[in-house]
């Protein structure tokens, strides 16, 4: 468990560093040089032609630091979501395997619990830590100890609920990123409007280029942040849907393959 947490933490750190390097390199090499060139051309045309309407360029929309931060956070969150999605898909693969060798009409007695648990215990350590094997082993061990079918059902349900809570907790960092992205966009809006107000004296004298550029910063940062946030929330909800289905399907698997086959032999009293 500790090794898994450590490897996951290292993965998240590596994903963040990679996102920073890749996005910043793209901004330095491509986005900002093209944005500056297009902005200079539009400024010249705007000064010579009062009726000139500048076209919206993707480079200009993305060039500011707030948009860069938003894209970095988006890629970081997508890397975490991708890792979680792979984990869920690997766990779902176990649902296609027969972990309990029992057919219709057969019963599992408390004395047989250990024998039925052996195929699950023989799984690799990594797979044995998945939800389905833990729920099956917990249920079989409980049945062997208490000889009570209701206790088995409760154990399976509790195991699935605990796993659902754990997966929900592990998505906290992604939810924080989803909250931080619109906040960064709002900071860009405040910065752009503040800069535009500081250049109001230039607009009074007839030079509206500086005010236009500053207002562009305000609106572009908000637009990009909201767009990125919508995309991230969609991916997050898709991951949560996969996780919820995994928990429900694991519980259904245990009910169909194990719980309904459990049987406690009736004790015959002695005269």
C-alpha positions, -999 to +999 in steps of 0.1 A: +000+000+000+028+024+009+046+016-023+015+023-043+010+057-026+046+066-032+045+056-069+013+076-073+028+107-057+059+104-079+037+100-110+017+132-101+049+152-095+064+139-128+032+148-146+032+183-133+069+189-141+063+175-176+033+197-182+052+228-171+081+221-194+060+212-225+036+240-222+062+267-214+083+255-243+054+258-266+046+293-254+082+305-257+088+289-291+055+292-308+026+310-291+041+342-278+063+350-308+033+346-332+010+365-309+035+395-307+039+395-344+001+395-351-005+421-324+021+445-339+005+441-373-030+448-359-018+478-340-003+493-371-034+487-391-056+501-363-036+533-362-038+538-400-074+527-404-100+538-379-125+513-393-101+483-390-116+454-370-088+430-358-096+393-362-094+371-331-062+350-333-057+318-313-022+329-305-034+362-290-061+345-270-036+320-255-006+342-251-010+355-215+004+338-184-030+331-169-039+310-200-006+292-197-012+283-161-047+270-170-034+248-197-006+234-174-032+226-148-055+210-174-027+187-186-018+178-150-054+170-142-058+150-174-027+129-165-041+121-131-075+113-146-058+090-172-039+072-145-071+067-124-090+055-156-064+029-163-067+016-127-104+013-130-102-005-164-076-030-150-100-037-120-129-041-144-110-068-163-113-090-132-150-090-136-147-110-168-128-138-150-141-166-129-126-161-095-150-185-077-154-219-092-190-225-085-218-234-109-256-231-107-271-255-082-239-258-062-237-245-026-208-231-006-207-243+029-187-226+057-162-255+057-156-250+020-148-212+023-111-218+024-110-239-007-130-213-027-107-186-014-075-202-027-079-192-064-083-156-053-054-158-029-032-172-057-036-140-077-006-117-080-002-092-051-011-063-073-044-079-085-052-092-050-053-056-038-081-047-062-116-043-050-132-075-062-106-099-047-108-080-014-146-082-013-146-119-021-119-128+004-135-107+031-169-123+025-155-159+025-135-153+056-165-138+073-187-167+063-161-192+076-160-174+109-196-164+116-215-190+094-240-161+088-250-152+052-262-118+062-228-110+077-212-119+044-235-095+025-228-068+049-190-073+047-191-071+009-213-040+010-190-023+036-159-032+015-174-016-016-185+015+002-151+020+018-135+017-016-160+042-031-151+066-004-114+061-010-117+067-047-138+098-040-111+111-016-083+105-041-100+128-066-096+158-042-066+172-061-085+171-094-114+189-079-091+215-065-076+220-100-111+223-114-118+251-089-084+268-094-087+272-132-117+296-132-100+315-103-069+320-123-090+332-152-107+357-129-073+369-118-064+376-154-097+395-158-088+417-128-053+422-141-065+432-175-092+456-163-068+472-138-042+478-166-069+492-189-080+517-162-044+527-157-042+536-194-075+555-195-056+588-201-042+574-234-078+566-246-089+602-237-061+615-260-072+592-288-048+563-284-070+533-276-045+506-285-033+500-250-068+499-235-079+475-262-050+451-255-055+452-218-092+445-221-083+417-245-062+402-217-092+404-193-117+387-217-093+361-231-082+348-197-118+344-186-128+327-219-099+302-219-103+294-182-141+287-185-135+266-216-107+246-199-129+242-168-158+228-188-135+202-205-120+192-172-153+188-154-166+166-182-135+143-179-138+142-141-175+132-143-167+105-168-141+091-144-165+092-115-191+074-136-165+046-143-156+043-106-192+042-095-200+015-120-170-005-109-182-005-073-217-015-082-206-042-106-182-056-080-210-058-055-233-074-080-206-099-089-202-110-053-240-113-049-243-134-080-212-155-078-208-160-041-236-148-017-265-165-035-246-199-034-239-197+004-257-222+025-255-230+062-264-266+070-291-271+095-280-286+128-297-318+138-305-319+175-297-351+195-323-368+216 
